[in-house]
Amino acid sequence: RSGLISRVGDDARGGRLLRWLEEAHVDTRGVSRDPHAATGLVRVELREDGPAYEIAVPVAWDCLEAEDGALDLARGARVLVLGTLAQRQPASRSAIRALLAAGRAAGAKVVVDLNL
């Protein structure tokens, strides 16, 4: 079983993403919709010397909140996997810390994907 904690915009991209995740049987209780910020977008350009990335800012995941569904998933997780990129804004950084605290208190292991 897997679940996702994130935030998407209240836009077509966010709706498509949520439908795709649900069709893949991913628990989306931890995904909230943002009425103001767009769903995250990363443009990738494939070059001979390696890929180049343009990460849109600000986007919905920059406004992540530790809402009830997300906290429930964190508390029920055996492993929490997080990336560092989502912590670039104070609001999402604070929410991630709260979610990690809830998961750790319930015995979850934490794995970090460093985006350097």
DSSP file (Angstrom, degrees, kcal/mol; ACC not computed):
  #  RESIDUE AA STRUCTURE BP1 BP2  ACC     N-H-->O    O-->H-N    N-H-->O    O-->H-N    TCO  KAPPA ALPHA  PHI   PSI    X-CA   Y-CA   Z-CA
    1    1 A R              0   0    0      0, 0.0     2,-0.3     0, 0.0    25,-0.1   0.000 360.0 360.0 360.0 145.4    0.0    0.0    0.0
    2    2 A S        -     0   0    0     23,-0.5    25,-2.8    75,-0.0     2,-0.3  -0.978 360.0-171.0-141.4 155.6    1.1    3.5   -0.7
    3    3 A G  E     -a   27   0A   0     -2,-0.3     2,-0.4    23,-0.2    25,-0.2  -0.954  14.0-137.8-141.4 160.4   -0.1    7.0   -0.1
    4    4 A L  E     -     0   0A   0     23,-2.3    26,-0.6    -2,-0.3     2,-0.6  -0.977   5.4-163.3-125.1 134.4    0.9   10.5   -1.1
    5    5 A I  E     +a   30   0A   0     -2,-0.4     2,-0.3    24,-0.1    26,-0.2  -0.972  45.6 106.4-113.0 115.9    1.1   13.6    1.0
    6    6 A S  E     -a   31   0A   0     24,-1.4    26,-1.9    -2,-0.6     2,-0.4  -0.901  58.7-111.2-164.9-170.4    1.2   16.7   -1.3
    7    7 A R  E     -a   32   0A   0     -2,-0.3    33,-0.4    24,-0.2     2,-0.3  -0.986  25.6-174.5-144.0 132.1   -0.8   19.7   -2.5
    8    8 A V  E     -a   33   0A   0     24,-2.6    26,-2.9    -2,-0.4    31,-0.1  -0.832  30.5 -99.6-121.1 161.2   -2.1   20.3   -6.1
    9    9 A G  E     -a   34   0A   0     -2,-0.3     2,-1.6    24,-0.2    29,-0.2  -0.333  32.8-110.4 -74.3 161.7   -3.8   23.2   -7.6
   10   10 A D  S    S+     0   0    0     24,-2.0     2,-0.2    27,-0.5    -1,-0.1  -0.470  87.4 104.9 -86.7  62.5   -7.5   23.4   -8.1
   11   11 A D  S  > S-     0   0    0     -2,-1.6     4,-2.2     1,-0.0     5,-0.2  -0.759  90.6 -88.9-136.8 176.9   -6.8   23.1  -11.9
   12   12 A A  H  > S+     0   0    0     -2,-0.2     4,-2.6     1,-0.2     5,-0.2   0.890 123.2  52.7 -61.6 -41.5   -7.0   20.6  -14.7
   13   13 A R  H  > S+     0   0    0      1,-0.2     4,-2.4     2,-0.2    -1,-0.2   0.914 110.2  48.7 -60.9 -42.6   -3.4   19.3  -14.1
   14   14 A G  H  > S+     0   0    0      2,-0.2     4,-2.4     1,-0.2    -1,-0.2   0.903 111.4  49.6 -64.2 -40.8   -4.2   18.7  -10.4
   15   15 A G  H  X S+     0   0    0     -4,-2.2     4,-2.3     2,-0.2    -2,-0.2   0.911 111.4  48.7 -63.5 -43.0   -7.4   16.9  -11.3
   16   16 A R  H  X S+     0   0    0     -4,-2.6     4,-2.5     2,-0.2    -2,-0.2   0.916 111.5  50.0 -62.7 -42.9   -5.7   14.7  -13.9
   17   17 A L  H  X S+     0   0    0     -4,-2.4     4,-2.6     1,-0.2    -2,-0.2   0.931 110.6  48.7 -62.7 -45.8   -3.0   13.8  -11.4
   18   18 A L  H  X S+     0   0    0     -4,-2.4     4,-2.5     1,-0.2    -1,-0.2   0.910 112.0  49.1 -62.2 -41.9   -5.4   12.9   -8.6
   19   19 A R  H  X S+     0   0    0     -4,-2.3     4,-2.5     2,-0.2    -1,-0.2   0.921 111.6  49.7 -62.2 -43.4   -7.4   10.7  -11.1
   20   20 A W  H  X S+     0   0    0     -4,-2.5     4,-1.5     2,-0.2    -2,-0.2   0.921 111.8  48.0 -62.1 -44.5   -4.2    8.9  -12.2
   21   21 A L  H  <>S+     0   0    0     -4,-2.6     5,-2.6     1,-0.2    -1,-0.2   0.922 112.2  48.9 -63.0 -43.7   -3.1    8.3   -8.6
   22   22 A E  H ><5S+     0   0    0     -4,-2.5     3,-1.5     1,-0.2    -1,-0.2   0.889 109.0  52.6 -64.4 -38.9   -6.5    6.9   -7.6
   23   23 A E  H 3<5S+     0   0    0     -4,-2.5    -1,-0.2     1,-0.3    -2,-0.2   0.814 108.1  52.3 -63.9 -29.4   -6.6    4.6  -10.7
   24   24 A A  T 3<5S-     0   0    0     -4,-1.5    -1,-0.3    -5,-0.2    -2,-0.2   0.343 119.6-115.0 -87.0   6.1   -3.1    3.4   -9.5
   25   25 A H  T < 5 +     0   0    0     -3,-1.5   -23,-0.5     1,-0.2     2,-0.5   0.810  62.0 153.6  64.1  33.6   -4.7    2.7   -6.1
   26   26 A V      < -     0   0    0     -5,-2.6     2,-0.5    -6,-0.1    -1,-0.2  -0.810  51.3-116.4 -90.0 131.6   -2.5    5.3   -4.3
   27   27 A D  E     -a    3   0A   0    -25,-2.8   -23,-2.3    -2,-0.5     3,-0.3  -0.562  32.9-177.7 -69.2 118.4   -4.2    6.7   -1.1
   28   28 A T  E >   +     0   0A   0     -2,-0.5     3,-2.0   -25,-0.2    -1,-0.1   0.164  48.0 111.9-107.4  16.9   -4.7   10.4   -1.8
   29   29 A R  E 3  S+     0   0A   0      1,-0.3    41,-0.3    40,-0.1    40,-0.2   0.795  79.5  55.3 -57.9 -25.7   -6.2   11.4    1.5
   30   30 A G  E 3  S+a    5   0A   0    -26,-0.6   -24,-1.4    -3,-0.3     2,-0.6   0.355  86.9  93.8 -90.9   5.7   -3.1   13.4    2.1
   31   31 A V  E <   -a    6   0A   0     -3,-2.0     2,-0.2   -26,-0.2   -24,-0.2  -0.882  57.5-169.8-102.7 118.6   -3.3   15.4   -1.1
   32   32 A S  E     -a    7   0A   0    -26,-1.9   -24,-2.6    -2,-0.6     2,-0.4  -0.676  18.9-123.5-103.8 161.6   -5.1   18.7   -0.7
   33   33 A R  E     -a    8   0A   0     -2,-0.2   -24,-0.2   -26,-0.2   -23,-0.1  -0.879  16.0-148.2-105.6 134.2   -6.3   21.2   -3.4
   34   34 A D  E     -a    9   0A   0    -26,-2.9   -24,-2.0    -2,-0.4    26,-0.1  -0.897   2.8-159.6-103.1 122.0   -5.1   24.8   -3.4
   35   35 A P  S    S+     0   0    0      0, 0.0    -1,-0.1     0, 0.0   -26,-0.1   0.626  90.0  32.4 -75.0 -11.3   -7.6   27.3   -4.7
   36   36 A H  S    S+     0   0    0      1,-0.1     2,-0.3     2,-0.1   -27,-0.1   0.779 106.4  63.8-114.5 -39.6   -4.9   29.9   -5.5
   37   37 A A  S    S-     0   0    0    -29,-0.1   -27,-0.5    22,-0.1    -3,-0.2  -0.661  77.8-119.5 -95.7 146.8   -1.7   28.2   -6.5
   38   38 A A        -     0   0    0     20,-0.4    22,-3.3    -2,-0.3    23,-0.3  -0.349  37.3 -88.1 -77.7 159.6   -1.2   26.0   -9.6
   39   39 A T        -     0   0    0     20,-0.2    -1,-0.1   -31,-0.1   -31,-0.1  -0.445  60.4 -90.1 -63.5 140.3   -0.2   22.4   -9.6
   40   40 A G        -     0   0    0    -33,-0.4     2,-0.4    -2,-0.1    -1,-0.1  -0.125  46.4-169.8 -56.2 148.4    3.6   22.0   -9.7
   41   41 A L        -     0   0    0     15,-0.2    15,-2.6    -3,-0.1     2,-0.5  -0.995  12.2-170.3-145.1 133.6    5.3   21.9  -13.0
   42   42 A V  E     -B   55   0B   0     -2,-0.4     2,-0.5    13,-0.2    13,-0.2  -0.991  12.4-152.3-125.6 123.6    8.9   21.0  -14.0
   43   43 A R  E     -B   54   0B   0     11,-2.7    11,-2.4    -2,-0.5     2,-0.5  -0.821  13.0-161.3 -93.9 131.7   10.1   21.6  -17.5
   44   44 A V  E     -B   53   0B   0     -2,-0.5     2,-0.5     9,-0.2     9,-0.2  -0.957   7.5-166.1-118.3 128.3   12.9   19.3  -18.6
   45   45 A E  E     -B   52   0B   0      7,-2.8     7,-2.5    -2,-0.5     2,-0.6  -0.963  16.3-142.2-112.4 121.7   15.2   20.0  -21.5
   46   46 A L        +     0   0    0     -2,-0.5     2,-0.3     5,-0.2    -2,-0.0  -0.739  28.9 175.4 -86.6 120.8   17.3   17.0  -22.6
   47   47 A R    >   -     0   0    0     -2,-0.6     3,-1.2     3,-0.4    -2,-0.0  -0.764  44.9-111.2-120.3 165.0   20.7   18.1  -23.7
   48   48 A E  T 3  S+     0   0    0     -2,-0.3    -1,-0.1     1,-0.3    -2,-0.0   0.851 120.3  49.3 -63.7 -33.4   23.9   16.3  -24.8
   49   49 A D  T 3  S-     0   0    0      1,-0.3    -1,-0.3    -3,-0.0    -3,-0.0   0.318 130.8 -74.2 -89.8   9.3   25.6   17.4  -21.5
   50   50 A G    <   -     0   0    0     -3,-1.2    -3,-0.4     2,-0.0    -1,-0.3  -0.414  66.9 -47.4 119.2 165.6   22.6   16.2  -19.4
   51   51 A P        -     0   0    0      0, 0.0     2,-0.4     0, 0.0    -5,-0.2  -0.311  43.4-150.3 -71.0 150.8   19.1   17.3  -18.6
   52   52 A A  E     -B   45   0B   0     -7,-2.5    -7,-2.8     2,-0.0     2,-0.4  -0.969  12.9-153.5-118.8 138.7   18.3   20.9  -17.5
   53   53 A Y  E     -B   44   0B   0     -2,-0.4     2,-0.5    -9,-0.2    -9,-0.2  -0.907  14.6-168.9-118.4 139.0   15.4   21.6  -15.2
   54   54 A E  E     -B   43   0B   0    -11,-2.4   -11,-2.7    -2,-0.4     2,-0.6  -0.961  15.2-161.5-123.3 111.4   13.1   24.6  -14.8
   55   55 A I  E     -B   42   0B   0     -2,-0.5   -13,-0.2   -13,-0.2     2,-0.1  -0.832  17.8-127.8 -99.3 119.9   11.0   24.3  -11.6
   56   56 A A        -     0   0    0    -15,-2.6   -15,-0.2    -2,-0.6     3,-0.2  -0.369  29.9-130.1 -66.2 141.3    8.0   26.6  -11.5
   57   57 A V  S    S+     0   0    0      1,-0.3     2,-0.1   -17,-0.1     3,-0.0  -0.987  73.8  22.5-143.4 148.3    7.6   28.7   -8.4
   58   58 A P  S    S+     0   0    0      0, 0.0   -20,-0.4     0, 0.0    -1,-0.3   0.748  80.2 152.8 -78.6 153.6    5.4   29.3   -6.5
   59   59 A V    >   -     0   0    0     -3,-0.2     3,-1.7   -22,-0.1     4,-0.3  -0.809  58.5 -85.9-135.4 175.7    3.1   26.3   -6.8
   60   60 A A  G >  S+     0   0    0    -22,-3.3     3,-2.2     1,-0.3   -52,-0.2   0.840 121.1  59.9 -57.4 -38.6    0.7   24.4   -4.7
   61   61 A W  G >  S+     0   0    0      1,-0.3     3,-1.1   -23,-0.3    -1,-0.3   0.734  95.2  64.9 -67.4 -17.2    3.3   22.1   -3.0
   62   62 A D  G <  S+     0   0    0     -3,-1.7    30,-0.9     1,-0.2    -1,-0.3   0.616 102.2  50.6 -73.1 -11.8    5.0   25.3   -1.7
   63   63 A C  G <  S+     0   0    0     -3,-2.2    -1,-0.2    -4,-0.3    -2,-0.2   0.015  80.5 156.7-113.0  23.9    1.8   25.8    0.4
   64   64 A L    <   -     0   0    0     -3,-1.1     2,-0.3    22,-0.2    31,-0.3  -0.199  22.4-163.1 -54.2 139.3    1.6   22.3    1.9
   65   65 A E        -     0   0    0    -59,-0.2     2,-1.8    30,-0.1     5,-0.1  -0.942  27.6-120.6-124.6 149.3   -0.4   22.1    5.1
   66   66 A A        +     0   0    0     -2,-0.3     2,-0.1     4,-0.1    -2,-0.0  -0.568  51.2 172.1 -86.4  74.2   -0.4   19.3    7.7
   67   67 A E     >  -     0   0    0     -2,-1.8     4,-2.7   -37,-0.1     5,-0.2  -0.288  47.8 -94.6 -82.5 170.0   -4.1   18.6    7.4
   68   68 A D  H  > S+     0   0    0      1,-0.2     4,-2.6     2,-0.2     5,-0.2   0.875 122.7  50.0 -54.8 -46.2   -6.0   15.7    9.0
   69   69 A G  H  > S+     0   0    0      1,-0.2     4,-2.0     2,-0.2   -39,-0.3   0.900 113.5  46.6 -61.1 -40.9   -5.8   13.3    6.0
   70   70 A A  H  > S+     0   0    0    -41,-0.3     4,-2.6    -3,-0.2    -2,-0.2   0.914 112.3  49.5 -67.2 -43.8   -2.0   13.9    5.7
   71   71 A L  H  X S+     0   0    0     -4,-2.7     4,-2.6     2,-0.2    -2,-0.2   0.892 109.1  53.2 -63.0 -39.0   -1.5   13.5    9.4
   72   72 A D  H  X S+     0   0    0     -4,-2.6     4,-1.5    -5,-0.2    -1,-0.2   0.924 110.7  46.9 -61.0 -44.4   -3.5   10.2    9.4
   73   73 A L  H  X S+     0   0    0     -4,-2.0     4,-0.7     2,-0.2    -2,-0.2   0.923 112.2  50.0 -63.4 -43.4   -1.3    8.9    6.6
   74   74 A A  H >< S+     0   0    0     -4,-2.6     3,-0.8     1,-0.2    -2,-0.2   0.913 111.0  48.9 -61.5 -43.0    1.9   10.0    8.4
   75   75 A R  H 3< S+     0   0    0     -4,-2.6    -1,-0.2     1,-0.2    -2,-0.2   0.796 114.8  45.6 -67.6 -28.1    0.8    8.3   11.6
   76   76 A G  H 3< S+     0   0    0     -4,-1.5    -1,-0.2    -5,-0.2    -2,-0.2   0.463  91.1 108.3 -93.9  -1.8   -0.1    5.1    9.7
   77   77 A A    <<  -     0   0    0     -3,-0.8     3,-0.2    -4,-0.7   -75,-0.0  -0.481  50.6-164.1 -80.4 144.6    3.1    4.9    7.7
   78   78 A R  S    S+     0   0    0      1,-0.3    31,-2.6    -2,-0.2     2,-0.4   0.753  87.9  21.2 -87.1 -31.9    5.8    2.4    8.2
   79   79 A V  E     -c  109   0C   0     29,-0.2     2,-0.5     2,-0.0    -1,-0.3  -0.999  67.2-158.9-138.1 133.5    8.2    4.5    6.0
   80   80 A L  E     -c  110   0C   0     29,-3.0    31,-2.9    -2,-0.4     2,-0.5  -0.961  10.4-166.8-109.8 126.8    8.0    8.2    5.1
   81   81 A V  E     +c  111   0C   0     -2,-0.5     2,-0.3    29,-0.2    31,-0.2  -0.959  13.8 172.3-114.9 126.8    9.9    9.2    2.0
   82   82 A L  E     -c  112   0C   0     29,-2.3    31,-3.2    -2,-0.5     2,-0.3  -0.962  24.3-139.5-136.1 153.5   10.4   12.9    1.4
   83   83 A G  E     -c  113   0C   0     -2,-0.3     3,-0.2    29,-0.2    31,-0.2  -0.727  17.5-133.5-103.0 158.6   12.4   15.2   -0.9
   84   84 A T  S >  S+     0   0    0     29,-1.4     3,-1.8    -2,-0.3    30,-0.1   0.743  95.1  74.8 -83.4 -23.2   14.1   18.3    0.1
   85   85 A L  G >  S+     0   0    0      1,-0.3     3,-1.5     2,-0.2    -1,-0.2   0.854  87.5  61.1 -59.4 -36.8   12.8   20.4   -2.7
   86   86 A A  G 3  S+     0   0    0      1,-0.3     3,-0.4    -3,-0.2    -1,-0.3   0.587  94.3  66.1 -67.9  -8.7    9.3   20.7   -1.1
   87   87 A Q  G <   +     0   0    0     -3,-1.8    -1,-0.3     1,-0.2    -2,-0.2   0.250  67.3 102.6 -96.5  13.9   10.9   22.4    1.9
   88   88 A R  S <  S+     0   0    0     -3,-1.5    -1,-0.2     4,-0.1    -2,-0.1   0.694  75.8  58.2 -73.1 -17.9   12.0   25.5    0.0
   89   89 A Q  S  > S-     0   0    0     -3,-0.4     4,-2.5     1,-0.1     5,-0.2  -0.891  85.1-126.5-112.4 145.1    9.1   27.6    1.4
   90   90 A P  H  > S+     0   0    0      0, 0.0     4,-2.4     0, 0.0     5,-0.2   0.866 106.5  53.6 -56.9 -40.3    8.5   28.2    5.2
   91   91 A A  H  > S+     0   0    0    -29,-0.2     4,-2.1     1,-0.2   -28,-0.2   0.950 114.2  39.5 -63.1 -49.5    4.9   27.0    5.1
   92   92 A S  H  > S+     0   0    0    -30,-0.9     4,-2.7     2,-0.2    -1,-0.2   0.870 113.5  55.5 -70.0 -35.1    5.6   23.6    3.5
   93   93 A R  H  X S+     0   0    0     -4,-2.5     4,-2.1     2,-0.2    -1,-0.2   0.920 109.6  47.2 -60.7 -43.5    8.8   23.2    5.5
   94   94 A S  H  X S+     0   0    0     -4,-2.4     4,-2.0    -5,-0.2    -2,-0.2   0.904 112.2  49.5 -64.3 -42.5    6.7   23.6    8.7
   95   95 A A  H  X S+     0   0    0     -4,-2.1     4,-2.5   -31,-0.3    -2,-0.2   0.915 109.8  51.2 -63.8 -42.6    4.1   21.2    7.5
   96   96 A I  H  X S+     0   0    0     -4,-2.7     4,-2.7     1,-0.2    -1,-0.2   0.901 108.8  51.3 -63.1 -40.9    6.7   18.6    6.6
   97   97 A R  H  X S+     0   0    0     -4,-2.1     4,-2.3     2,-0.2    -1,-0.2   0.908 111.0  48.2 -62.6 -40.8    8.3   18.9   10.1
   98   98 A A  H  X S+     0   0    0     -4,-2.0     4,-2.2     2,-0.2    -2,-0.2   0.905 112.8  48.4 -65.3 -41.2    4.8   18.3   11.7
   99   99 A L  H  X S+     0   0    0     -4,-2.5     4,-2.4     2,-0.2    -2,-0.2   0.898 111.6  49.4 -66.2 -40.8    4.2   15.3    9.4
  100  100 A L  H  X S+     0   0    0     -4,-2.7     4,-3.1     2,-0.2     5,-0.3   0.910 110.0  51.3 -63.5 -42.0    7.6   13.8   10.2
  101  101 A A  H  X S+     0   0    0     -4,-2.3     4,-2.2    -5,-0.2    -2,-0.2   0.914 111.3  47.8 -61.5 -42.6    7.0   14.3   13.9
  102  102 A A  H  X S+     0   0    0     -4,-2.2     4,-1.1     2,-0.2    -2,-0.2   0.922 115.0  45.4 -64.5 -43.9    3.6   12.6   13.7
  103  103 A G  H  <>S+     0   0    0     -4,-2.4     5,-2.7     1,-0.2     3,-0.4   0.926 113.3  48.5 -66.2 -45.1    5.1    9.7   11.7
  104  104 A R  H ><5S+     0   0    0     -4,-3.1     3,-1.7     1,-0.2    -1,-0.2   0.896 107.0  56.1 -62.6 -40.0    8.1    9.2   13.9
  105  105 A A  H 3<5S+     0   0    0     -4,-2.2    -1,-0.2     1,-0.3    -2,-0.2   0.810 108.3  49.4 -61.9 -28.3    6.0    9.3   17.1
  106  106 A A  T 3<5S-     0   0    0     -4,-1.1    -1,-0.3    -3,-0.4    -2,-0.2   0.386 128.5 -99.2 -91.4   2.8    4.0    6.4   15.5
  107  107 A G  T < 5 +     0   0    0     -3,-1.7    -3,-0.2     1,-0.3    -2,-0.1   0.566  67.5 154.9  96.7  10.1    7.3    4.5   14.7
  108  108 A A      < -     0   0    0     -5,-2.7    -1,-0.3    -6,-0.1   -29,-0.2  -0.429  39.1-131.1 -72.3 144.7    7.8    5.3   11.0
  109  109 A K  E     -c   79   0C   0    -31,-2.6   -29,-3.0    -2,-0.1     2,-0.4  -0.615  21.9-137.2 -84.7 154.6   11.2    5.2    9.5
  110  110 A V  E     -c   80   0C   0     -2,-0.2     2,-0.4   -31,-0.2   -29,-0.2  -0.965  17.8-173.7-122.2 132.7   12.2    8.2    7.4
  111  111 A V  E     -c   81   0C   0    -31,-2.9   -29,-2.3    -2,-0.4     2,-0.5  -0.985  11.7-154.9-121.8 134.0   14.1    8.2    4.1
  112  112 A V  E     -c   82   0C   0     -2,-0.4     2,-0.8   -31,-0.2   -29,-0.2  -0.943   8.2-154.5-116.7 128.1   15.2   11.5    2.5
  113  113 A D  E     -c   83   0C   0    -31,-3.2   -29,-1.4    -2,-0.5     2,-0.4  -0.877  24.6-141.8 -96.4 104.6   15.7   12.0   -1.2
  114  114 A L        -     0   0    0     -2,-0.8     2,-0.9   -31,-0.2   -31,-0.1  -0.552  13.0-164.0 -76.0 121.5   18.3   14.9   -1.3
  115  115 A N              0   0    0     -2,-0.4    -1,-0.1     1,-0.2    -2,-0.0  -0.789 360.0 360.0-102.2  86.5   17.6   17.3   -4.2
  116  116 A L              0   0    0     -2,-0.9    -1,-0.2   -32,-0.0    -2,-0.0   0.426 360.0 360.0 -96.1 360.0   21.0   19.1   -4.2
